[in-house]
């Protein structure tokens, strides 16, 4: 059977995973009675809730006499390392672009990588059924982007298919009236445009893992394309490690992919994308060869983390009340399991303490890990995310990001002021009839905690997308810290409606009556730039005199509920987020009110 290997790349929410669904449905892949859920490739619960792809997924479809291996890649910048490694496994890409939004920062990033790897591009203009869709203008935007990124003549001669992935229709024409309920234009274009894998069945085995998977039964697995020869179950092979050493092992499991299934196979041939298990500590980029014919493939670059957080065991007064796994041993085991399948993540235990430095590609990357652990029953605390600073040629450098902002004309001044205070440099500005597009370069630390301020500045109508650009010299500027203080509980017990009601003019509350709180817990956002110790457990004093408003009902303002990501952005250096399966609480590192005041006064005096 003829083979084609293709990756689907795009900016977040431009419809990659929905398109894969339709390719599975409209090809000859699924069994007659097999049902396909919406966004079937997003198997993780968080992926389905948020509508994003977190880790790359691979599948294959049968169409005519071809087997088309398809890799669905993440669209969010925090998971861009996955996209980069996938480029080594495929011979072409489907660049999916929203017919209304057009090219976005991640479109630029993924296309740049595809062009660098000299992959054949096919442009898919998705969501042509959307209101105010402008497919032909978007094609021109894509062409401009190709030219800007230095595409050669062959790459500029790309084919375009217009689709509505949600409706399962496609056409070679931009006119929506020509859309038909078929994916044949996409599949036929893949067959005609994407070259067959440049591999050889002759010769000895050569395989390189570009992705990792893990399960408790077979351990770590390498996923990649067989570059040469044939691989068989139970075959002894040599693994050329990234450090140049050689380790021999037996292939215990060999998996192929078709539709929604991961299938155990006896053998696989050059050009196939497979998963291989048998070496417990196999890493991305290592080459598997026939014993005695060791020949390494070029190394695979793994993007370095740019943001780090401190994870620690929960030592609050409520420790162990809600979580199933609370000890340092359990946390250590769980973090170890995570790095078995996520090579962009780094975990380092801080000596013998119950703290770990966890580094990732961004706040979302780390936030997804925290949310997954929380749902699995883990209880722990995390500190404020910090960009990773490096010394390059004796110069202290920090990560910078390429930022694209689309905002209504009325909010441009507010946005420019906000990003300017965050250390941003305005690179370009352009306008159309309804919106202004601003392109910035901003230090990563200037983007931490910006979401709420950005939504306020644009009244909820602005969009901001960003991805890592490069390391630059660190500027000695303090920006990005919270402008308001917090209300901190000075006692432990149940919050009362009376106690909360007495404090509502001091700020916005984060808790409700009858909620259990402890000393040092953050219970509200102060309306001034100072922290206040408050008593939310205060009871109304009882007297033997009848009050005029004795029987009146206490009416409280609505509380502000912060999501996990908002909590991570909100906290300062002296605060923590307490994460349990049932609750997300904010707290001060030092819980004792008097001790905290003494330390704060010393710091203010510069001692």
N, C-alpha and C positions, 0 to 999 in steps of 0.2 A: 504494500500500500504506500502511495506517495505521502510525504510528510511536509507540513509547513509549521513553523514555530513563530508565533506572533505575540507581542505584548500589547495590552490596551493601556494607554497612558492619557492622563488629562488632569486638569485642575480639580480640586475637590467639588463634588456634587454636580459634575457635568454629565454624569450618566454612564460611567464605565460598567458598573456591576449590573445595572438594568439591561445594558446592551448584551452582556454575556448571557443573561437569562434568555433573551430572545434568540441568540445564536444557538443555545442549547435546544430551545423549543422548536425552532424552525429548521433544524438540521435533522439528520437521520440518526440521532444519538440516543434519545430517551426511549426506554421500553414503552410499549403501547399503553400500559396503564400507569406508568410512573408519573406522579404529580410533582410539579415544580413550584415551590413557594416563591413569593416575590423576593428578589435579591437573595437567591438561594446561596450564592457564594459567600455572603456575609453570615457565617455560621455563628459567630460570637454574639451573645445577647447585647453587648454594648454596641457592636457594629450595627445591629439591626435597629436599636433604639435611636442612635445618633445619625444613622444613614451615612456612615463613613466606612471605608475599608481600612483596617488597621495593619494587617499583615497580608502580604501577597498570597494569592491563591492560584493554583493551576488546575486546569481541566483540559479536556480534549473533546472535539466534536468530529463525527463522521459526516462527510459531505461528498457526494458522488464517489469517486475512488480515492478520496484524500482523507487523511487524518490530520486535523488542524489542532495543534497544541496551543492553548490560549492561556496567557498569564494575566490575571486581573491584578493590577497594581494599586497601591494606596495613592490617594490624591492629595493628602495633607502633607505639608512641608516637613512635619516632624517625623514622617516615615519615608522620607525621600531616599534613605540608604537602601531600602528594599528595591526601589526602582533602579537604582544605579547598578546593583548586582545582577538584576534580571536581564540587563542589556547584553550580558555575556551568553545568555541562553537562547536568544531569539535572532531571527534574520530580518525582521521587519516590525513595524509598530502601527497600530491604529491610533492616531491622534484624535481624541474626541474633544470637540469644542462646542460649547453652548451657543445656540443660534441667536440668543439675546445678549448674553454677557460678553461673548467674544473671547479674545485671548486674555489670560490672567497670569499672575506671577508664576504659578506652578506649571502652567502651559509652557511658559518660557523655559523653566528649569528642565522639565522632562524632555522637551523637544531638543534642547541644547545637548543633553546626554545622548539622545538617539542619533543626532547628527555626528557627534564625536565618535560614536561607535560605527558610523557609516551604515546605519540601518535604513532599509527602504521604508519611507513613510506613506501611509494612506490617511487622508484627512476625512474624518466622519463629523459632519455638522449635525449635532443632535438637537432635539427639542424644537424642530421646525414647526410644530403645532402650537408653540407657545405664543401668547399674546405679544405683539410688538417684535416678533422674531425678525431678524434681518440677515438671512443666510448669506446673501451675496456680499454684503458689506463685511461679514465675518470672514468669508473666504479671502477677501482682500487684506484684512488684518493678519490672517494666518500667513499669507504670501509675504507681507511686509516683515513679519517676524522671522520667516525663513531667511530672507535676504539679510536682515539685521544680524542673524546668528551665523552668517557666512556659509549657507548651504551651497553645494556645488550644483552644476546644471542638471545632473541626473536627479538630485533630491528635489530641486525646484519643479521638476516635471511630475508633480504628485497628482494622483487621482483623487477625486472628491465624491463622496456618497452622502446623500441627505437622508436623515432618518428621524423617526420618532420612536425611541426605544420603549417608551411607556406604552405606546399603542402597537408596537411590533410591526411598523411599516417602514419602507425605505424606497428610495428612487435615486436615479442618477441626475434628476432635475431638481432645481430649487423650488419649483412651483409645487405647493402643497397638494394641489389637485392631482398630481401624478403619483402620489404616494400609494403603494400597494402593500397588502398584508403579507409581506415576505421579507426575509433577510438575504435573499439570493444576490442582490447587488453587492452586499458587503462580502459574502462568502466567495462569490465569483471573483471579486476584485482581489481578495487575499490570494486566491489560487493563481491568478494571472500576474499579479504584481510582486508578491513576496517570493524570493528565490528559495529553492530547496536548500536544506542545511548543507554547508560546505564540509561534509564529513566523508569518511571512508569506511566501508565495511571490511576492507582488506587491512591487514596489519594487526598489531597487538592493541589491547584495550587501553583507552585513554578517556578518563571521566573526571570532571571537576565539579564539586558542589558549590553552588552559588547561593543557596538558601539552606536553612536548617529547620527541622521539625523534631519533635520530641514526644515520646509517650513512655509511661512507666514500665511497659512490657519489653520493649526492644531498645529503649534508651534514645540516644541522639541519632538522627538520620540526616544524611546529606541529600539535597535535591539539586539536580543539575542535568545537563545534556551530555549524552555519550558522544564524545568527539570522534572516536575511532574504535573499530572492532565490535565485539559482542561481549556482553557480560551475562554470566549465568549464576543461578542460585547455588550456594555452597562452594563457589569457586574461591580459591585462595588468591588474594590480590595484594599488591604492595601499595601503601599509602605514603606519598611523598609529602611530609609535613611542611608547614610554612617555614620552619627553621632549617629545612634541608635534610633532616633525618628521615629514615625510612622505617615504616612499621608494617608488618604483614598481618593480615587477618582474613577470616572466612566470611563471606557474604551470607548472613543469616536470613535476611529478608530483602526482597526485591519487589518494589511496588511500581505500578503504572497507573495512569489516570484516564478515566473516560466518563464523561457526563458528571454525575454527582458522586461517582464511585472511585475509591482507591482500591485497585485490584492487585492481588498478589500474582506475580508471574514467574515463570521458570527462567526466562531469558529476555533480554532486550538488546536492540541493535543501535548502531550509530545513528544519531539524529533524534532518538527517542529521549523524552524527558522522564526521568525516573527518580525514585527515592531509594537509597541504599542504607541498610542497617547492618551493624556487625562490629563497628569500632566505637566504643563508648564515648571517646573524646574527640571524634572527628570534627574538624573545623572548616568553615567557609574558605574556599580557595585552595584546599589541598587536593592533589591529583591522585586518582586511583589508576594503577597500571597492572598489566600482566607481570607476574613475578619473573624477575630476570630481565625485564624490558622497561626499566624505570625511566620515564621521560616526562618532566614536569611541564605543565601548561603555564602561561604567564600568570603572575599573582593577581588576585582580585583585591582592589582597594576597598576598605571598609571605612565609611565616614566616621570621624571621631565625634563623640558627644560634645554638646555645646552648653548644656545646662546640668547642674547637679543639685541634689537635695540630700538632707540628712534624714534617714529613717531611724527611729529608736523605739524601744519597747515602751509600752504605756505605763507611766508611773503616776497617773492622776488618781485621786481618791475613788474614782469609779472604775478603776482597772479590773478587768476580769468579770465584770457584771454582764456584759453583752456578747463578748467574743468567745469563740471556740478555741482559737489558737492565739495565745498571748505571750508565750515564753520566747526568749531570744533564740533558742534552738529551733523552734518552729518557724520563726521569721527567717532565720539563716537558711533553712532547708528550702523555703518557698522562693526566696530570692535566688538561690542557686539554680532551682528548676527553671526560673525565668530566663536566666542567661544561657541556658542550654538551647533555647529556640530563638532568642532575640539577640543577635550578635551586635546590634547597635547599642545595647545596654551594658553598662559596666557597674560592678558592685564591689566595694572594698570595705571590709570591716575595719573599724577604727580601733586597732589594738585589741585588748581583751574586753573593751566596754561593750555595752548593749546598743551600739550605734553603728550604722552603715552609711557610707557615702555612695549614693546611687546616682549615676550619671546617664543622661539620655539626650535625645535630639531636640527636646523642647518640653514646654510645660504640658502639652497634651499627651506626649509620649509617656511622661511620668504619671500624669493624672489617670491615664487608662490603666496602668499597672496598679495604682493605688485602689481604683474602683474595682478592679478584678479581685484583688486580695480581700477587699472589704466584703464583697459578695460571697467569697469562699469561707468567711467566718474568722478572718484575721482581725486583730485589734492592735493598733500601734499609733505612733505619732510621727508627724513630718514637720520639718522646718521650712522656712521660706526658700523657694528656688533661687539659685544664683548662677549667673553665666560663668563658664569656666575660662579663667584667665591663663594665658600662656606667655612664656618668654621666648621671643623669636629674635635671634641675633642680638641678644642682650637688651632688647626693648620689650617692655611689658605690653602685651596686646590683648584685645578683647574681641569677641565675635560681633560682626555687623550684619544686618539683614537688609535685603531688598524689600521695600514695602510699597504696595500699591493700594491706594485709597480711592473709592468712588463715593462721592457725597453730593447731596443737593447744593446748588449754588449758594443758598442762604447760610450754609454751615461752613463754608470754606474758611472764613476768618477764624472761627473757633477751632477748626482742625489744625490750621497752620500754627496757631498759638500753642495748642496742646502738644503737637509733635515737636515744635521748636523747643519747648521746655523739657522735652525728653531727649534732647541731644540730636534730633533729626536734621539732616541736610536735604533741602528740597532740590531734586534733580530736574524735574520737568512738571509742567502743568498744562492740561488741555481740557477743553469744554465741548459739550454738545448741547442740545436744546434743553435737557433736563438735569444733567449732572456734570460735575467737574472731576477729572481724574488727576490725582497727585501721585508722583513717584518720589519716594524718599530712600535714603540710606540712613538707618538708625542703629545705634548700639543695642545689642540684645537686652541689656539690662534696662534700657529705656522702654522696652515693650512689656516688661513684667508688670502686671497689675494695671494695664492700660485699658482693658476691655470696657469696664464700667464708665470710665471717664470719656472714652471714645463714643459710647452709645449716648451719653448725656450731651456731648458736644454736637452730635449729628441728629439728636432727637430720635434715635433708633432707626434712621433711614440710611445710615452710612454702612459701607462694607470695607473691611480691611483684610488684606491677605499678604503674607510675607514668607520668605524663605532665606535660609542662610546664604550669605554672600561671600564673606572672607574675614580673616582676622586683620585688624588694623590697630595702630598705636592707641593705647588707652588714654583717654582724656581725663584730666583730673577735675571732673565735674560731678557734683552730687545731684542726681535727679532720679525720679521714679518712685520716691518714697511716699507713703500715705500722708495726706495733708490733715486728716482729722484724727483725733484721739479715740479712745474706747472707754466704755463703762465696764468696770471690772468688779465682780462680786467680792464682797469682803466677808461673806459668811456662807455656810453650807446648809442646805435644806431645800424646802419646796418654795418656789417663787410664788408670791401672792399677787392678786389683782391690785390690792391696795399698794403694795410695795412698787409694782411696775407703774401704776398710775401716778405715783408721786415723782417718778423720774422721767415721764414722757416729754417734759419740756427741756430735758437735758440732752436729748438725742433720740435716735431710732433704736427700738428694742429688737433683739435677736431671739428672744425667748417668750414663751407664753405662760400664763398662770398655771400653777401646779407642776411645772417642769422642775425636775431635780437639778440643782446647781451646786457647785463647790467653790470654796475660796480660791480666787485667782482665775476663775473662768470668765471669759469675755461675754457679757450679756447684752451689750448694745454698742452702737456707734455714737460717740460723743459729737455734739455740734460745735465743739471747739478743738483746737489743736493740742489738747492735753488729755491725759488719762485720768479718770475719776474713779475712786473706790466707792461703790454704792451698795446699799442693802436692799436687794430685791425680795428678801424673805420677810420683810418688815410686816408685822400684823397691826391692824388698827387697834388703838388702845381702847379698852372697854371701860365705860364709866356707868354710874347709876343714873345719869341724866339722859333724857330723851333728846335726840338730835333731830333737827328739822328735816335733814336729808337721810335719816337712818335707813329708810326702806328703799332708797333710790338705787338703781342698778349702776354699777361701775361700767362705763363704756370706754374701752381701750382702743387705741389706734392699731391698725394692722401691723404685724411684725414683719421684718425683712428676713426672708429666707435665702441664705447664700448656698449656692451649689459648691461641690468640692473644688472645682477650678477657681471659682470666685473666692473661696476661703484661702486657697494657696496664693492667689494674687493679693489678697487683702492684708495678710499678716505682715508684721515688721520683724526685724532681726531678733527681738526679744520675746517672740511669740511662737506658738506651735498650733498645728491642727491635730486634734485628737480624732482618730478614725476608728469607728467600730461598725459592726454589721448593721446596727440600728440607728446610730447617731453620728453626726459630724459636729464636733464642738471646737470652739476657739478658746485658747487659754494662754496665760502668761507662762514663760519658762519658770520664773520664780513665783510660786503660788502664795507664799506668805506676804500679806499686805504690808506689814511694818518693815520686813526685810527688803522688800522691793522698793519702798519709799526711800530707805536709807541709801541703797545702791544708786537709785535715780538721782538723789540729791548730790551724792559724791560725783557722779558723772557730769552733772550740770556745773559743779564747781571745778571740773577738769582735774580731779584727783586721780 
